[in-house]
Amino acid sequence: MASALRPTLLLQALAAPSSRLTTSALPAFRSQQHFLRRAPIALQQATFQTSSRRAILPPLPQRMEGTVNDAVHLPPSDPSHGNYHWTFERLISAAILPITIAPFAAGSLSPLLDGTFIGLIIVHTYIGFQSVIADYLPKWRVPFWRKVADWTNLLAVVVVGWGWYEFETNDVGLTEGVRRIWKAGSKVEGTA
């Protein structure tokens, strides 16, 4: 099916004397056919490529420190940025699952459990965004934008934490809110 829609096959169909297409499509095909007659073979084969290849984003500024023969400069090792950091991330990710299920399985509506769950979610998202920032905005390449991204991530943690605090203290709380949404969804399905 896709091969029937290729312009070269359509042009061949137009060139055949027995082809009958509507007159509204003919001028467009004729202008392309006229262009392809004058174009080199490489352009005739690549009819779908109509523009030059451009990068989506321009590359970041490139700089080289030292020469090719210099030894690589390694930053000082710090266990809090290595193995301990990774272990802390895994522990938080593993702790989210049982705390998600616990209030519904045990049937308790505890603000302490809700607060723990919300705190773990906030720390989990902060660490996740921090990893993305560290991967895509290295300090040595874009120091200004790295600082902006770090402060934006920290600001987001404060705003989201404040919003969760307000929802937990001045409204029904996370567990009860999820329970009400779940029951509202089941009532809608039951009436249909």
C-alpha angles and dihedrals in degrees: 000000000000092000090057089061097055114118093230092058091046090050090051089051090052092050092056111092093225096058116112115193129162115273092238091066097044100078093054093049093044092053091050091046090052090050093049093052090060096038124095120257093259091060092047091056096046100050095147094060105082103160139042120269111265130179114244093226126019114249119263118255111288122217134166123208117206125345135299092263096054118106116254115262110235120197116238112274118250121182093210089064095044131033097358092050092051092047091050091052092050092048092052092047091049092047094054095067100058092040089053093055100035101080093049096042095045095036095228125140099203121167088206091058091046091049092050091049093048091047092051092049091051094048091045093053093043091054091045094052090043089056091051091049092049092049099046103029108043115189094234093056106038108011096166097050091043090057091047091050093047092051091045090053090050091047090051090053091053094046094045092044091051091048092050090047091053091047092049098046104032100032137037097289133239101288095045091045092054090045092053092048090049092050092046090054092050092049090054091050092047094054095051 
